[in-house]
Amino acid sequence: MCGIVGVLGNHEAAPILVEALKRLEYRGYDSAGIATVNGGTLDRRRAVGKLVNLGDLLVHEPLAGKSGIGHTRWATHGEPNVGNAHPHRSGPVAVVHNGIIENFRELRAELAAEGLTPSTDTDTETVAMLTEHHMNTGLSPTDAAIKTLGKLQGAFALAFLFDGEDDLMIAARRGSPLAIGYGDTEMFVGSDAIALSPLTDRISYLEEGDYAIVTRAGARVFDAQGTAVEREIRTIQISSASVDKGGHKHFMAKEIAEQPAVIADALRHYLSPTGDINLPDPQIDFATVDRITMVACGTAYLACLTAKYWFEQIARLPVEVDVASEFRYREPPIPARNLALFVSQSGETADTLAALRYCTGKAARIASVVNVPESSIARESDVALPILAGVEIGVASTKAFTCQLTVLFLLAIKAATDRGEITPEQREDHLSQLRRLPSLIAEALEQSDAVRETARKLANARDVLFLGRGPLYPLAHEGALKLKEISYIHAEAYASGELKHGPIALIDENVPVVVMAPRDALFDKTVSNMQEVMARKGKVILISDREGLAEASQGVWDTIEMPDVSDAVAPILYAIPAQLLAYHTAVAKGTDVDQPRNLAKSVTVE
């Protein structure tokens, strides 16, 4: 979640660090700070709130030095304030940290016996204190940091900077990602390649348990056993433009608008002109698979719930879907002919990565659907399927979600083909509907102005319900999640048929109910449930196609018209009004659309 950047450079580090931290804002944060070494002297500046506050502080209290570390913090231990902001310092050591040190209380007790007491509420300060303690026994900064790493339990990405050492940085990772950037007599450290892309395109990723001794001459990397290792240096192409808003007011608006293009890119990547579905090697033969276990968090989990309908209805392949944070704790048995499939935008989601490792060695094959091909989840999978959404900055996922759905739908068609559960005519019909998606989504986006008017009314609500049936049921959950995330309106989703089993008690004239109901095989049943809402004075917002609205819109509070679409791919198209409704509602309320409170883009701690 937090952002880390480090520089051993040839120019003043402070402006470079702040600019790199700006590129990590999408991860979510509540405070920020930097530390530098200047003429051998270690110093730091920290501020609560947006990075502009740190920038203002640096204008009045400049921080010189060509070596430095920076951090955007998302609070885990201790409230957001200057004292708890990173970098943390103890004597000659400054540290930035992403993750959670699980045994920090025990370490604090040991350090207290040595006369070292904390001045903050954070777990991270303990890392700096322990390193100072080891240096006080005569160890060098490098040896002290390495000894400290051996005593830490939990998940972390760490960067150490030392007083008197302007050409030394220690970087380490366990559970949280960390990249090393290689420049011309300069070296960089970052949470991901986005932060480093203006500085270098030569990146290596530390693997689980690695630590690196970084100087301007390069990086010496060691594995968890302390053995020197080589990690591949890759050339990463991330354009600076990819983190610009492109003329839009918010990143989320830009990313919603990009969906026709990125879905078209994904289809070109996976679907040949002759209709062959091209997957990366090693190929998955679904004829040898008896069951799929799908695991993910948040929006990616809802993509899995949607895909369950496709795999089971089209490929006749049983699917189990689990939320990653619960999966491994119930210790599920993994059959030998099981495909374990993990979905994550960042590819670094801590719970999803832990679930993958639980399945490794048990499932016949580990596959992942990710947006970052160099991520930990991708690297630890037998086969990784990139969704090709491009960099997604807005915390509330939009284009990554629809690209995940697109790739999962293609995977379901591949499974049906391998298993002989689909005729050539059915297969071609599904693929032709997929090929139409970019233009259908572009048409749906033309409803943005109309949705804005609906959202202005919705912005006054305290509670909102979303209803859907079949594959639109997970989409109802996605609509509720998006609204909660960025507008802070309480929203819940229910299967339409479950309305009478409790939720209908919530309905009155103050509760808007968003009904997702394309004119499909379940339309009449959904409309029947909708009528029950209206009979109790609920305010219905009906999202349907022209035929559905003509048949069922009488008496509803508002409508949103979608293009006609096949039943199978309707969930991908109907994600668009869910996103637009949440976006315009948040804008109407004046909330922070791209960086909503308490949330982070990439959840790299449990």
CORMODA-V721483 format. One record per pair of residues at least 4 apart in sequence whose ideal C-beta (glycine too) atoms are under 8 Angstrom apart, sorted by the first residue. I is the first residue (numbers start at 1). J is the second residue. D is the distance in whole Angstrom. If there is no record, write none. Layout:
i = [I I]
j = [J J]
d = [D D]
This chain:
i = [1 1 1 1 1 1 1 1 1 1 2 2 2 2 2 2 2 2 2 2 2 2 3 3 3 3 3 3 3 3 3 3 3 4 4 4 4 4 4 4 4 4 4 4 4 4 5 5 5 5 5 5 5 5 5 5 5 5 5 6 6 6 6 6 6 6 6 6 6 6 6 7 7 7 7 7 7 7 7 7 7 7 7 7 8 8 8 8 8 8 8 8 8 8 8 9 9 9 9 9 9 9 9 10 10 10 11 11 12 12 12 12 13 13 13 13 13 13 13 14 14 14 14 14 14 14 14 14 15 16 16 16 17 17 17 17 17 17 18 18 18 18 18 18 18 19 19 20 20 20 20 20 20 20 21 21 21 21 21 21 21 21 21 22 23 23 23 23 23 24 24 24 24 24 24 24 25 25 25 25 25 26 26 26 26 26 26 26 26 26 27 27 27 27 27 27 28 28 28 28 28 28 29 29 29 29 29 30 30 30 30 30 30 31 31 31 31 31 31 31 31 31 31 31 31 31 32 32 32 32 32 32 32 32 32 32 33 33 33 33 33 33 33 33 33 33 33 34 34 34 34 34 34 34 34 34 34 35 35 35 35 35 35 35 35 35 35 35 35 35 36 36 36 36 36 36 36 36 36 36 37 37 37 37 37 37 37 37 37 37 37 38 38 38 38 38 38 39 39 40 40 40 40 41 41 42 42 42 42 42 42 42 43 43 44 44 44 44 45 45 45 45 45 46 46 46 46 46 46 47 47 47 47 47 47 48 48 48 48 48 49 51 51 52 53 54 55 56 57 58 58 63 65 66 67 67 67 67 68 69 69 69 69 69 69 69 70 70 71 71 71 71 71 73 73 73 73 74 75 75 75 76 76 76 77 77 77 77 77 77 77 78 78 78 78 78 79 79 80 80 81 83 83 83 84 84 84 86 86 86 86 87 87 87 87 88 88 88 88 88 88 88 88 88 88 89 89 89 89 90 90 90 90 90 90 91 91 91 91 91 92 92 92 92 92 92 93 93 93 93 93 93 93 93 93 93 93 94 94 94 94 95 95 95 95 95 95 95 95 96 96 96 97 97 97 97 97 97 97 98 98 98 98 98 98 99 99 99 99 99 99 99 99 99 100 100 100 100 100 100 101 101 101 101 101 101 101 101 101 102 102 103 103 103 103 103 104 104 104 105 106 107 107 107 107 107 107 108 108 108 108 109 110 111 111 111 111 111 111 112 112 114 116 116 116 118 118 118 118 119 120 122 123 123 124 125 126 127 127 127 127 127 128 129 130 130 130 131 131 131 131 131 131 132 132 133 134 134 134 134 134 135 135 135 135 139 139 139 140 141 141 141 141 141 141 142 142 142 142 143 144 145 145 145 145 145 146 146 146 146 147 148 149 149 149 152 152 154 154 155 155 155 155 155 155 155 156 156 156 156 156 157 157 157 157 157 157 157 157 158 158 158 158 158 159 159 159 159 159 160 160 160 161 161 161 162 167 167 168 168 168 169 169 169 169 170 170 170 170 171 171 171 171 171 171 171 171 172 172 172 172 172 173 173 173 173 173 173 173 173 174 174 174 175 175 175 175 175 176 176 176 176 176 177 177 177 177 177 177 177 177 178 178 178 178 178 179 179 179 179 179 179 179 179 179 179 180 180 180 180 180 180 180 180 180 180 180 180 181 181 181 181 181 181 181 181 181 181 182 182 182 182 182 182 182 182 182 183 183 183 183 183 185 185 186 186 186 187 187 187 187 187 188 188 188 189 190 190 190 191 192 192 193 193 193 193 193 194 194 194 196 196 197 197 197 197 197 198 201 201 201 201 202 202 202 202 203 203 203 203 203 204 204 204 204 204 204 205 205 205 205 206 206 206 206 206 207 207 207 208 208 209 209 210 210 210 210 210 210 211 211 212 212 212 212 213 213 213 214 214 215 220 221 221 221 221 222 222 222 222 223 223 234 236 238 238 240 241 242 242 243 243 245 245 245 245 245 246 247 248 248 248 249 249 250 250 250 250 250 250 251 251 251 251 252 252 252 252 252 252 252 252 252 253 253 253 254 255 255 255 255 255 255 256 256 256 256 256 256 256 257 258 258 258 259 259 259 259 259 259 259 259 260 260 260 260 260 260 260 261 261 262 262 262 262 262 262 262 263 263 263 263 263 263 263 263 264 264 265 265 266 266 266 266 266 266 266 267 267 267 267 267 267 269 269 269 270 270 270 270 270 271 271 271 271 271 271 271 271 272 272 272 275 275 275 277 277 277 277 279 279 279 279 279 279 280 280 280 281 282 282 283 284 284 284 284 284 284 285 285 286 286 286 286 286 286 286 287 287 287 288 288 289 289 289 289 289 289 289 290 290 290 290 291 291 291 291 291 291 291 291 292 292 292 292 292 292 292 292 292 293 293 293 293 293 293 293 293 293 293 293 294 294 294 294 294 294 294 294 294 294 295 295 295 295 295 295 295 295 295 295 295 295 295 295 296 296 296 296 296 296 296 296 296 296 296 296 297 297 297 297 297 297 297 297 297 298 298 298 298 299 299 299 299 299 299 299 299 300 300 300 300 300 300 300 300 300 301 301 301 301 301 302 302 302 302 302 302 302 303 303 303 303 303 303 303 304 304 304 304 304 305 305 305 305 306 306 306 306 306 306 306 307 307 307 307 307 307 307 308 308 308 309 309 309 309 309 310 310 310 310 310 310 310 311 311 311 311 311 311 312 312 312 312 314 314 314 314 314 314 314 314 315 315 315 315 315 315 315 316 316 316 317 317 320 322 322 322 322 323 324 324 324 324 324 324 325 325 326 327 327 327 327 328 328 328 328 334 334 334 334 334 336 337 338 338 338 339 339 339 339 340 340 340 340 340 340 340 341 341 341 342 342 342 342 342 342 342 342 342 343 343 343 343 343 343 344 344 344 344 344 344 344 344 344 344 345 345 345 345 345 345 345 345 345 345 345 346 346 346 346 346 346 346 347 347 347 347 347 347 347 347 347 347 348 348 348 348 348 348 348 349 349 349 349 349 350 350 350 350 350 351 351 351 352 352 353 353 353 353 354 354 355 356 356 356 356 356 356 357 358 359 359 360 360 365 365 366 366 366 366 367 367 367 367 367 368 368 368 368 368 368 369 369 369 369 369 369 369 370 370 370 370 370 370 370 371 371 371 371 371 371 371 371 372 373 373 373 374 374 375 376 377 377 378 378 379 385 385 387 387 387 387 387 388 389 389 389 390 392 392 392 392 392 393 393 394 394 394 394 395 395 395 395 395 395 395 395 396 396 396 396 396 396 396 397 398 398 398 399 400 401 401 401 402 402 402 402 402 403 404 405 405 405 405 406 406 406 406 407 408 409 409 409 409 409 409 410 410 411 412 413 413 413 413 413 414 415 415 416 416 416 417 417 422 422 422 423 424 425 426 427 428 429 429 430 430 430 430 431 432 433 433 433 433 433 434 436 436 437 437 437 437 438 439 440 440 440 440 441 441 441 441 442 443 444 444 444 444 444 445 445 447 447 447 447 447 447 448 448 448 449 450 450 450 451 451 451 451 451 451 452 452 452 452 452 453 454 454 454 454 454 454 455 455 455 455 455 455 455 455 456 456 457 457 457 458 458 458 458 458 458 458 459 459 459 459 459 461 461 461 461 462 462 462 463 463 463 463 463 463 463 464 464 464 464 464 464 464 464 464 464 465 465 465 465 465 465 465 465 465 465 465 465 465 466 466 466 466 466 466 466 466 466 466 466 466 467 467 467 467 467 467 467 467 467 467 467 467 467 467 468 468 468 468 468 468 468 468 468 468 468 468 469 469 469 469 469 469 469 469 470 470 470 470 471 471 471 471 471 472 472 472 472 472 472 472 472 473 473 473 473 474 474 475 475 475 475 475 475 476 476 476 476 476 476 477 477 478 478 478 479 479 479 479 479 479 479 479 479 480 480 480 480 481 481 481 482 482 482 482 482 482 483 483 483 483 483 483 484 484 484 484 485 485 485 486 486 486 486 486 486 486 486 487 487 487 487 487 488 488 488 488 489 489 492 494 494 494 496 496 496 496 496 497 497 498 498 499 499 499 499 499 500 500 503 504 504 504 506 507 507 507 507 507 507 508 508 508 509 509 509 511 511 512 512 512 512 512 513 513 513 513 513 513 514 514 514 514 515 515 515 515 515 515 515 515 515 516 516 516 517 517 517 517 517 517 517 517 517 518 518 518 518 518 518 518 518 518 519 519 519 519 519 519 519 520 520 521 522 523 523 523 523 523 524 525 526 527 527 527 528 529 530 530 530 530 530 531 532 533 533 534 534 534 534 539 539 540 540 540 540 541 541 541 541 541 541 542 542 542 542 542 542 542 542 543 543 543 543 543 544 544 544 544 544 544 544 545 545 545 545 545 545 546 546 546 547 547 548 549 549 549 552 553 560 560 562 562 562 562 563 565 565 565 566 569 570 571 574 575 576 577 578 579 580 581 582 583 583 584 585 586 586 586 587 591 591 592 592 595]
j = [27 28 74 98 600 601 602 603 604 605 27 29 71 72 73 74 86 96 97 98 191 600 21 24 25 27 29 70 71 72 98 191 195 24 69 70 71 96 97 98 157 159 178 189 190 191 17 20 21 24 69 70 71 188 189 190 191 195 196 68 69 70 96 159 161 169 171 188 189 190 214 13 16 17 20 66 67 68 69 186 187 188 189 199 66 67 167 168 169 186 187 188 214 215 216 13 16 66 67 183 186 188 216 66 185 186 16 66 16 64 65 66 17 34 36 65 66 67 68 18 34 36 58 62 63 64 65 68 19 20 68 199 21 34 36 68 69 70 22 34 51 54 55 58 70 23 198 24 70 190 195 196 198 199 25 32 34 51 54 70 71 72 195 51 194 195 197 198 243 29 72 190 191 192 194 195 29 51 72 393 595 243 251 392 393 394 395 594 595 601 72 74 191 600 601 602 74 395 595 599 600 601 72 73 74 595 600 48 49 73 74 75 80 46 47 48 49 72 73 75 80 81 82 84 85 86 46 47 51 53 54 70 71 72 73 85 44 45 46 47 54 70 71 73 85 86 87 44 45 54 58 63 68 69 70 71 87 42 43 44 45 63 68 69 70 87 89 94 96 161 42 43 44 63 64 65 66 67 68 161 41 42 65 67 68 161 162 163 164 165 166 43 63 64 65 66 166 65 166 163 164 165 166 163 164 89 92 94 161 162 163 164 63 65 63 87 89 94 54 57 58 61 63 54 57 82 85 86 87 53 54 56 57 82 85 53 80 81 82 85 53 55 72 56 57 58 59 60 61 62 63 68 166 166 161 166 167 169 161 87 94 96 159 161 169 189 87 96 85 86 87 96 97 80 84 85 86 600 79 80 84 100 123 605 84 100 104 121 122 123 124 83 84 120 121 122 84 121 84 85 85 119 120 121 120 121 122 95 96 97 124 94 95 96 161 94 95 96 97 120 122 124 125 127 128 93 94 95 128 116 125 128 129 131 132 128 132 135 136 163 132 135 141 162 163 164 128 131 132 135 141 144 145 160 161 162 163 128 160 161 162 124 127 128 131 158 159 160 161 124 158 159 101 123 124 127 156 157 158 156 157 176 191 604 605 154 155 156 157 174 175 176 604 605 123 154 155 156 605 606 107 123 124 126 127 152 153 154 156 153 154 107 151 152 153 154 108 123 126 109 110 111 126 129 130 151 152 112 118 126 129 113 114 116 117 126 129 130 133 116 117 133 129 132 133 122 125 126 129 125 125 126 127 154 128 129 130 131 148 152 156 158 132 133 134 148 151 135 141 144 145 148 160 136 144 137 139 143 144 147 148 139 140 141 144 143 144 147 144 145 160 162 165 168 170 146 168 170 213 147 148 149 160 170 172 211 150 170 211 226 151 152 158 172 211 156 174 174 175 174 175 176 350 604 605 606 172 173 174 175 176 171 172 173 176 177 178 191 604 170 171 172 173 178 169 170 171 178 189 169 170 171 165 168 169 168 215 216 213 214 215 187 189 214 215 211 212 213 214 178 180 189 206 211 212 214 219 178 206 210 211 212 177 178 206 207 208 209 210 211 208 209 224 208 350 353 604 605 191 348 350 604 605 191 192 205 206 348 375 376 604 189 190 191 205 206 189 190 191 192 193 196 203 204 205 206 187 188 189 203 204 205 206 212 214 219 221 231 187 188 189 190 193 196 199 200 202 203 187 188 200 202 203 204 218 219 233 187 188 199 200 202 216 217 199 200 216 214 215 216 218 219 196 199 200 214 194 195 196 195 196 372 197 203 236 238 374 238 243 391 200 203 201 236 238 239 240 240 235 236 237 238 233 234 235 236 233 234 235 236 374 219 221 231 232 233 234 231 374 376 379 210 211 212 221 231 223 231 379 224 376 223 224 221 222 223 224 229 231 221 222 219 220 221 222 219 220 222 218 219 219 228 228 229 230 231 226 227 228 229 227 229 374 374 242 391 244 246 390 391 391 393 249 250 251 253 254 254 254 253 254 257 253 587 254 394 583 587 593 594 255 393 394 594 256 394 396 398 486 579 583 593 594 257 583 593 258 259 392 393 394 398 399 398 399 445 576 579 580 583 445 262 390 399 263 398 399 402 403 441 445 576 264 437 438 439 441 442 445 265 438 266 388 389 390 399 402 403 267 402 403 406 437 438 441 572 268 438 269 388 270 387 388 389 403 406 407 271 406 434 435 437 438 278 386 388 277 278 279 407 410 275 276 277 278 410 431 434 435 276 277 278 427 428 431 410 413 414 417 283 284 383 385 411 414 383 384 385 383 382 383 383 289 339 365 367 383 414 289 418 315 317 339 414 415 418 419 418 419 420 337 364 317 337 338 339 364 365 415 318 335 337 338 317 318 319 320 335 337 338 339 311 317 318 319 320 338 339 340 341 319 320 322 332 334 338 339 340 341 359 363 304 307 308 319 320 321 322 341 342 343 304 321 322 323 324 327 340 341 342 343 352 355 356 359 300 301 303 304 321 323 324 342 343 344 349 352 301 323 324 325 344 349 351 352 603 302 397 481 603 303 345 396 397 400 401 478 481 304 343 344 345 349 352 397 401 404 305 321 323 324 343 306 401 474 475 477 478 481 307 343 401 404 405 408 474 308 321 341 343 408 321 473 474 477 310 405 408 471 474 475 571 311 319 405 408 409 411 412 312 319 321 313 470 471 474 571 314 315 408 409 412 471 568 315 317 319 411 412 415 316 317 318 319 412 413 415 416 421 422 430 568 412 413 415 416 419 421 422 416 419 421 415 419 332 326 327 332 355 327 342 349 351 352 354 355 351 606 330 332 351 355 358 332 354 355 358 338 340 359 362 363 364 364 362 363 364 363 364 365 367 356 359 362 363 365 366 367 367 368 369 352 355 356 366 367 368 369 377 381 352 368 369 370 404 408 348 349 352 353 368 369 370 371 375 377 349 370 371 372 387 389 392 397 400 404 602 370 371 372 375 601 602 604 368 370 371 372 373 374 375 376 377 378 353 372 375 376 377 602 604 353 377 602 603 604 354 603 604 605 606 355 603 606 356 377 357 376 377 380 358 606 359 360 366 368 377 380 381 380 362 363 366 366 380 382 383 380 381 382 383 381 382 383 384 385 377 378 381 383 384 385 384 385 387 404 407 408 411 375 377 378 384 385 386 387 386 387 388 389 390 392 400 403 378 378 384 386 378 379 379 380 381 384 384 386 384 407 411 400 403 404 406 407 403 399 400 403 399 397 398 399 400 601 594 601 398 593 594 601 485 486 594 595 596 599 600 601 482 485 486 579 582 593 596 401 402 575 579 403 404 405 478 575 406 441 572 575 576 407 408 409 571 572 575 410 434 437 572 411 412 413 430 434 568 569 572 414 434 415 416 417 422 427 430 431 418 419 421 421 422 427 422 427 426 427 430 427 428 429 430 431 432 433 566 434 566 568 569 435 436 437 565 566 568 569 569 440 565 441 569 572 573 442 443 444 563 565 573 445 572 573 576 446 563 562 563 573 576 577 576 580 451 560 561 562 577 580 452 580 584 453 454 560 561 455 560 577 580 581 584 456 580 584 587 588 457 458 541 558 560 581 584 459 580 581 583 584 585 587 588 584 588 512 557 558 464 489 512 541 581 585 588 487 489 585 588 589 489 510 511 512 489 490 510 489 490 491 492 506 510 511 480 483 489 490 491 492 511 512 513 514 480 491 492 493 494 503 506 507 511 512 513 514 538 476 477 479 480 491 492 493 494 513 514 515 516 476 493 494 495 496 499 513 514 515 516 526 529 530 533 472 473 474 475 476 493 495 496 515 516 517 526 473 495 496 497 517 522 525 526 520 521 522 567 475 567 568 570 571 476 516 517 518 522 570 571 574 477 493 495 496 478 571 479 516 571 574 575 578 480 493 494 495 514 516 481 493 482 575 578 483 491 493 514 516 577 578 581 582 484 491 492 493 485 491 493 486 578 579 581 582 583 487 489 491 581 582 585 488 489 490 491 582 596 599 582 583 585 586 591 592 593 596 582 585 586 589 591 589 591 596 597 585 589 503 498 499 503 515 525 526 529 530 525 529 502 503 503 504 529 532 533 504 532 507 532 533 536 511 511 513 533 536 537 538 536 537 538 537 538 539 538 539 538 539 540 541 557 530 533 538 539 540 541 540 541 543 581 526 529 530 533 540 541 542 543 544 543 574 578 523 526 527 530 542 543 544 548 552 523 544 545 548 562 565 567 570 574 523 544 545 547 548 551 564 567 570 567 526 527 544 548 551 552 528 529 530 531 551 552 532 533 534 540 542 552 556 535 536 538 540 538 540 555 556 557 558 555 556 557 558 556 557 558 559 560 581 548 549 552 553 556 558 559 560 559 560 562 574 577 548 549 552 553 559 561 562 549 561 562 563 564 565 550 561 564 551 564 552 553 559 561 556 559 577 581 573 574 576 577 573 569 570 573 570 573 574 575 578 579 580 581 582 583 584 585 586 587 593 588 589 591 593 596 593 596 597 596 597 599]
d = [6 6 4 7 4 8 6 6 6 7 7 7 6 6 5 5 7 8 7 4 7 8 6 3 8 5 7 8 7 4 8 5 7 8 7 8 6 5 8 6 6 6 7 7 6 5 6 4 6 7 7 5 8 7 7 5 7 5 8 7 5 7 8 5 7 5 7 6 3 7 8 5 5 6 8 8 7 5 8 7 8 6 8 8 8 5 6 8 6 6 5 8 6 7 5 6 6 5 7 8 5 8 8 6 6 6 7 6 7 7 7 6 6 8 5 6 5 6 4 6 6 6 6 7 5 7 7 7 6 6 8 7 6 5 8 5 7 4 7 7 7 7 6 7 7 7 7 7 7 7 5 7 8 7 7 6 8 6 8 5 8 5 7 6 5 5 7 8 6 8 6 8 6 8 7 5 7 7 7 8 6 8 7 8 4 7 7 7 7 5 7 7 7 5 5 6 5 6 6 5 3 6 4 6 5 8 8 7 7 6 6 6 4 7 7 5 7 8 5 8 5 7 7 7 4 8 7 6 5 8 5 7 7 5 7 7 6 6 3 7 7 7 6 8 5 5 6 7 6 7 8 6 6 7 4 8 7 6 7 4 8 8 6 5 8 4 7 4 8 6 8 6 8 5 7 3 8 6 4 8 7 5 5 5 7 6 7 7 8 7 4 7 8 4 3 8 8 8 8 7 5 8 6 7 8 7 7 6 7 7 4 8 6 8 7 5 6 6 7 5 6 6 5 7 8 5 4 7 7 4 4 8 5 7 7 7 6 6 6 7 5 6 7 6 7 6 7 7 6 6 6 8 7 7 7 5 7 7 7 6 7 5 5 5 7 8 8 7 8 4 6 4 8 7 7 6 5 5 6 5 7 6 7 7 8 8 8 6 5 5 8 8 4 6 3 5 7 7 7 8 7 7 5 8 5 6 5 8 5 7 6 4 6 5 7 7 5 8 8 7 7 5 4 7 5 7 5 8 6 7 7 4 4 7 4 8 4 7 8 8 7 6 8 6 4 7 5 5 5 7 8 8 8 6 8 6 8 7 7 5 8 6 5 4 7 6 7 6 8 8 7 5 8 8 4 6 6 7 5 7 4 5 6 6 8 6 4 4 6 8 6 4 7 5 6 5 6 8 5 7 8 4 7 6 7 6 7 5 7 5 4 6 8 7 4 7 6 4 4 7 7 6 5 8 6 7 8 6 6 6 8 7 7 4 8 7 5 6 6 7 6 6 5 7 6 8 5 7 7 7 5 8 8 8 7 6 6 6 6 7 8 7 6 6 7 5 6 6 8 5 6 5 7 6 8 7 5 7 4 5 6 6 8 6 4 4 4 6 7 6 7 4 6 6 8 6 7 6 6 6 6 7 5 4 8 8 7 8 7 8 7 7 8 5 6 6 8 8 7 6 3 5 6 7 6 7 7 7 6 7 6 8 7 5 4 6 4 7 8 8 7 5 8 8 6 7 5 8 5 7 4 8 8 8 6 6 5 6 7 7 6 7 6 4 8 7 7 6 7 6 7 5 7 7 5 6 8 7 7 7 4 7 7 4 5 8 7 8 6 8 6 6 8 7 6 8 7 8 8 7 7 5 7 6 6 7 8 5 7 6 7 7 8 7 7 5 7 5 7 6 6 7 5 7 5 7 7 7 6 7 5 8 7 6 7 5 8 8 7 3 7 6 8 4 6 4 7 6 7 8 6 4 8 7 7 8 6 6 6 6 5 8 5 8 8 8 6 5 7 6 7 6 5 5 6 7 8 4 4 6 8 8 6 5 5 6 7 6 7 6 6 7 7 7 4 8 7 6 5 6 7 8 5 7 6 8 7 6 8 5 8 8 8 4 6 5 7 7 6 8 8 4 8 6 7 7 7 7 8 7 7 6 3 6 7 6 7 7 7 8 6 5 7 5 7 7 5 8 8 5 8 7 7 5 7 5 5 6 6 7 5 5 7 7 6 7 7 7 6 4 6 6 7 7 6 8 5 5 8 4 4 7 6 8 7 7 8 8 5 5 6 4 4 5 6 4 6 6 7 8 6 5 6 6 6 8 6 8 6 7 5 5 5 5 7 7 7 5 7 7 6 5 7 5 6 7 5 5 8 5 8 7 6 8 4 7 5 4 7 7 7 7 6 5 6 5 8 6 6 6 6 5 6 5 7 8 6 4 6 5 6 6 5 8 5 5 6 5 7 6 7 8 8 8 8 6 6 6 7 7 5 7 8 6 7 7 7 7 8 4 8 6 7 7 6 5 6 5 8 6 6 7 7 8 7 6 7 7 7 6 6 8 7 7 6 6 6 7 8 6 7 7 8 7 4 4 6 5 6 8 6 7 7 6 7 5 7 8 7 7 6 4 7 7 5 7 7 6 7 5 7 6 6 7 5 7 7 5 8 6 8 5 7 8 7 6 7 5 7 7 7 4 7 7 6 7 5 7 5 8 7 7 8 5 8 5 5 7 7 5 8 6 5 7 8 4 4 7 5 8 8 6 7 4 6 8 6 6 6 5 6 7 5 6 6 7 8 8 7 8 7 8 8 4 8 5 6 7 7 4 6 6 8 8 8 8 6 7 7 5 7 8 7 8 5 8 5 5 7 6 6 6 4 5 6 8 7 5 8 6 8 5 8 4 7 7 6 7 6 4 7 5 6 7 7 4 7 8 6 6 4 5 6 7 4 8 8 5 7 7 6 4 8 7 5 5 5 8 5 6 7 7 7 6 5 7 8 5 7 6 7 7 5 8 4 4 6 5 7 8 7 5 5 7 8 6 4 7 7 7 8 7 4 4 7 5 4 7 6 7 8 4 7 8 6 5 4 5 7 6 4 5 6 6 8 5 6 7 6 5 6 7 4 8 4 7 5 7 5 7 7 5 7 5 7 7 5 7 6 7 8 7 5 8 6 8 7 4 5 8 7 8 6 8 7 5 8 7 5 8 8 8 6 6 4 8 8 8 7 6 6 7 4 8 7 4 7 4 8 8 2 6 4 5 7 7 5 6 7 6 5 6 7 7 6 7 6 6 5 5 5 6 8 6 6 6 7 6 6 7 7 7 7 7 6 7 6 6 7 7 8 5 6 6 7 5 7 7 5 5 8 6 6 5 7 7 5 6 4 8 5 7 8 5 6 6 5 6 8 6 6 5 6 7 6 7 7 5 8 5 8 7 5 7 7 5 6 5 7 7 7 6 6 8 4 8 8 5 7 6 4 5 7 5 6 5 5 4 7 6 7 6 5 8 7 8 7 7 5 8 7 8 7 6 6 5 7 5 6 5 5 8 7 8 7 5 7 8 5 6 6 7 7 6 6 8 5 5 8 6 6 6 6 5 7 7 7 7 6 6 6 7 8 6 7 7 7 6 7 6 6 6 7 6 6 7 6 6 8 5 4 7 6 6 5 5 8 7 6 6 7 6 6 7 8 7 8 6 8 6 7 7 7 4 6 5 6 5 8 6 6 6 7 6 6 6 5 6 6 6 8 6 6 7 5 6 6 6 4 7 6 8 6 6 7 8 7 7 6 6 8 7 7 7 8 6 6 6 4 6 6 7 8 4 8 8 8 6 6 5 6 7 8 6 8 6 8 3 4 8 6 8 5 8 8 7 7 8 6 7 7 5 8 7 8 5 4 5 6 7 7 5 7 6 7 7 5 7 8 7 8 5 7 6 6 7 4 8 7 5 7 7 8 7 6 7 7 7 7 8 6 8 5 7 8 4 7 5 5 7 7 4 7 8 5 8 7 6 7 6 8 5 7 6 7 5 7 7 6 7 8 3 4 8 6 4 7 7 6 8 4 8 7 6 6 5 7 8 4 6 5 7 8 5 8 7 8 8 7 5 6 5 7 7 8 7 6 6 7 8 5 8 6 7 6 6 5 5 6 6 7 4 7 8 8 6 6 4 6 6 6 6 8 7 6 7 8 4 7 7 6 4 6 4 6 8 8 7 6 6 8 4 8 5 5 4 7 5 6 7 7 7 5 7 6 6 6 7 8 4 6 8 5 5 6 5 4 5 6 7 6 7 7 7 8 7 5 6 5 8 7 5 4 8 7 7 7 7 5 5 5 6 7 6 7 8 7 8 7 6 6 7 6 4 7 4 7 6 7 4 7 7 6 7 8 5 8 6 7 8 5 5 7 5 7 8 5 7 7 7 8 5 8 6 7 5 7 8 5 5 8 6 4 7 7 7 7 5 6 7 7 6 6 6 7 7 7 5 7 5 6 5 5 4 7 8 4 7 7 6 6 8 6 8 8 6 7 6 6 8 5 7 7 7 6 7 7 8 6 7 4 6 6 6 6 7 4 8 8 4 5 8 7 6 5 7 7 8 8 7 7 6 5 8 5 7 8 5 6 7 5 3 5 7 8 7 7 7 7 7 5 7 5 7 6 6 7 6 7 6 4 5 6 8 5 5 8 6 6 8 7 7 6 5 5 7 7 6 7 7 6 6 6 7 6 6 6 6 6 7 6 6 5 5 8 6 6 8 6 7 8]
